[in-house]
Amino acid sequence: MRKLLVIAISVFTLFACTSKTETTEPKEENTTQVAQEQTNLSQEAVSLNDTTGKGLKVLLINGSPRKEGNTYLALTEAAKQLEQHGIASEILQIGTEPTHGCIACNHCKKTGRCVFDDDLYNRAYNLMSDCDAIIVGSPTYYGQPNGTLLCLIQRLCYSASSIMQNKPAAAVAVCRRGGATAVYQTLLMPFQMLNMPIVTSQYWNIVYGRDEGEAALDAEGLQTMRTMANNMAWILKKIHNDPETPLREKEHQVTNFIK
Ligand SMILES: Cc1cc2nc3c(=O)[nH]c(=O)nc-3n(C[C@H](O)[C@H](O)[C@H](O)COP(=O)(O)O)c2cc1C
């Protein structure tokens, strides 16, 4: 009797395992199919109103020294989607040259420009003046954004806060495996204190990849970029249809904790 019971349990377990494997595989196929269908649907929806963003421009800052690496790939995915809305974009490469960080000299408070007159900063300043929104992308380096990018951003924010304010901004972090959420949060910090509306997506703006071009395999990451670009286009069009800026008090209170 006991032998019979053992055989019955074994047969049942074997059947349960087999049917589990059978249901898992088609589910994966379905997921890919659904993602593809959703992409097609979003492309269709986008092409309906592709002309209304004309005249608008988004500045993309590639904070990677690799000119056409994974950060570039993530940013260009967003740029292609913006183009669907008739919105232009221009990419600024951080490059491989060293740059200064902010030295807290307050020169920019008197002149409006950073005391260091280098090419990267000047290009960033001019592009920032000309654009309607900004997307900053960085690779993850030891759980942090690229230092060269941070140097530039700090100098830009201190000297160009008046031209940055009210412009929608998004951050993008790229990593092999971990630390990207810290990068994402760090990149957003200056925007959040410069009255810049933050543009979000269906997930945090994170794309995965290690070797150059690998990010092309991250289907969800790239979709997140497209959704962020759609949201950016939506916000930009709303702002430009109604350009009235929010009410702000004339005097900006600045108090230190000690006085
Ligand atoms: C100095 C250095 C540090 C890195 N640190 C991390 C890390 O902390 N976490 C991670 O997931 N990837 C890390 N990576 C991998 C990069 O984030 C990854 O290769 C990314 O795709 C590079 O983007 P890019 O192609 O735009 O340069 C590091 C790469 C370098 C060169």
PDBQT file of the ligand as one rigid body, heavy atoms in Angstrom, charges set to zero:
ROOT
HETATM    1  C1  LIG A 301      36.010  53.408 -13.904  1.00  0.00    +0.000 C 
HETATM    2  C2  LIG A 301      34.757  52.619 -14.131  1.00  0.00    +0.000 A 
HETATM    3  C3  LIG A 301      33.951  52.324 -13.051  1.00  0.00    +0.000 A 
HETATM    4  C4  LIG A 301      32.761  51.609 -13.233  1.00  0.00    +0.000 A 
HETATM    5  N1  LIG A 301      31.957  51.372 -12.146  1.00  0.00    +0.000 NA
HETATM    6  C5  LIG A 301      30.781  50.720 -12.324  1.00  0.00    +0.000 A 
HETATM    7  C6  LIG A 301      29.893  50.513 -11.219  1.00  0.00    +0.000 A 
HETATM    8  O1  LIG A 301      30.095  50.973 -10.088  1.00  0.00    +0.000 OA
HETATM    9  N2  LIG A 301      28.757  49.819 -11.453  1.00  0.00    +0.000 N 
HETATM   10  C7  LIG A 301      28.437  49.299 -12.689  1.00  0.00    +0.000 A 
HETATM   11  O2  LIG A 301      27.419  48.661 -12.826  1.00  0.00    +0.000 OA
HETATM   12  N3  LIG A 301      29.238  49.515 -13.753  1.00  0.00    +0.000 NA
HETATM   13  C8  LIG A 301      30.399  50.215 -13.610  1.00  0.00    +0.000 A 
HETATM   14  N4  LIG A 301      31.199  50.456 -14.688  1.00  0.00    +0.000 N 
HETATM   15  C9  LIG A 301      30.747  50.023 -16.039  1.00  0.00    +0.000 C 
HETATM   16  C10 LIG A 301      30.108  51.169 -16.834  1.00  0.00    +0.000 C 
HETATM   17  O3  LIG A 301      29.150  51.860 -16.083  1.00  0.00    +0.000 OA
HETATM   18  C11 LIG A 301      29.466  50.594 -18.098  1.00  0.00    +0.000 C 
HETATM   19  O4  LIG A 301      30.464  49.964 -18.871  1.00  0.00    +0.000 OA
HETATM   20  C12 LIG A 301      28.732  51.627 -18.925  1.00  0.00    +0.000 C 
HETATM   21  O5  LIG A 301      28.066  50.963 -19.982  1.00  0.00    +0.000 OA
HETATM   22  C13 LIG A 301      29.675  52.644 -19.542  1.00  0.00    +0.000 C 
HETATM   23  O6  LIG A 301      28.941  53.575 -20.297  1.00  0.00    +0.000 OA
HETATM   24  P1  LIG A 301      29.511  54.212 -21.658  1.00  0.00    +0.000 P 
HETATM   25  O7  LIG A 301      29.565  53.102 -22.667  1.00  0.00    +0.000 OA
HETATM   26  O8  LIG A 301      28.558  55.276 -22.024  1.00  0.00    +0.000 OA
HETATM   27  O9  LIG A 301      30.866  54.738 -21.322  1.00  0.00    +0.000 OA
HETATM   28  C14 LIG A 301      32.403  51.164 -14.536  1.00  0.00    +0.000 A 
HETATM   29  C15 LIG A 301      33.235  51.465 -15.616  1.00  0.00    +0.000 A 
HETATM   30  C16 LIG A 301      34.399  52.184 -15.431  1.00  0.00    +0.000 A 
HETATM   31  C17 LIG A 301      35.269  52.524 -16.613  1.00  0.00    +0.000 C 
ENDROOT
TORSDOF 0
